[in-house]
């Protein structure tokens, strides 16, 4: 069992939507690592991964909580919470990255902080009167890892308690609307930076449309990426290409209107050339540089939630609905 479950993350999201704003989320589809953990050492190391995924990887709010707290929040709460986040980041940095004394100051700082966390967990007195006879520097037995996992679980429980307190503070604050506005803006900015989230939703829509058109079902990852790049480029020119095709249709079918249509066709082609210059060689980069504004425009006529399967699907429906590709 993970130190934090998907059900607990979902509960916090529900609480945010109930108490603060029905559109917001705290964690984005958090899913703990589901692999067998045989023994406390495995549970401890998996717990570090899951804490990081919960607090940092799936949330731009938790690791930057100070930005979303009311201004009258006591400094001790902010400091203690940020210490928890820093501990989680440093634990994960040592476990998942190559840290060596030879790498210099910052690597040594990660190692020093990690070792301090381990020492404190292993040598914590079992009662107020108890003393540690001999300090342990590193885990050596299954019992040692049991202590480490228990310490990690306590961290997770404190984190959940503090996040519930955060939700209560925002809900009761007279700064609530300002915080909601910052939260929404940060959500959109987060999507603009984490392209893989948008591309994942776009890939699902592409596969569904391809299946509906009975074009051989699905594509592999690399092949689908190339198809999505092409689809994005098609979307960037969809409006002007539609006007160009309309002019060609008039020229071919209505000779009496051909002269006017030819003039319009020349104008549209010039606009397309200018847009090609503006976009450059990489349409996908251009698309994501402008995603922030695009999502804001989608939200003007949208009242649903901001999770990827909500907002991003609404945006894809608006932008790609009538855009064709090789497969449909």
Secondary structure, DSSP 8 states (H G I E B T S, - for coil): --SS-HHHHHHHHHHHHHHT-TT--SSSS-----S---SHHHHHHHHHHHHHIIIIIT-TTGGGGGGGS-TTS-HHHHHHHHHHHHHHHHHHHHHHS---GGG-HHHHHHHHHHHHHHHHHHT--SSTT---SS--SS--SHHHHHHHHHHHHHHHHHHHHHHHHHHHHHHH-TTHHHHHHHHHHHHHHHHHH-HHHHHHHHHHHHHHHHHHTTSSS---HHHHHHHHHHHHHHHHHHHHHHHHHHHHHHHHH-GGGHHHHHHHHHHHHHHHHHHHHHH-S-HHHHHHHTHHHHHHHHHHT--S--SIIIIIHHHHHHHHTT---TT-
